């Protein structure tokens, strides 16, 4: 029964999040965010005698995207869910671009050092 209630609440939160995304897209915006479910579980709580006293559970709704306003709007309106954690990551596109730039800079720096060492040993080029 608890798992069913959790799934019902998670489904309602997912529906609400998708509605916010649809509104953003209808207003001519790009895809504001991606919404997905994460982990979930049900587990017992025990009383002082070691017997199951009650059951508790959790479920995750993951909001990802570049539009922080849309993400905040959804996060603020998905009661009874409580924000347990948040995090920020660099997008894959920015990560790849930065890695490529840094790799080229590292290669250029290596070549300059190699050329300096080559000249120090009396050779014209490495």
Secondary structure as UniProt FT lines:
FT   HELIX           2..26
FT   TURN            27..28
FT   STRAND          33..46
FT   TURN            48..49
FT   STRAND          52..65
FT   HELIX           68..76
FT   TURN            79..80
FT   HELIX           92..120
FT   TURN            121..122
//
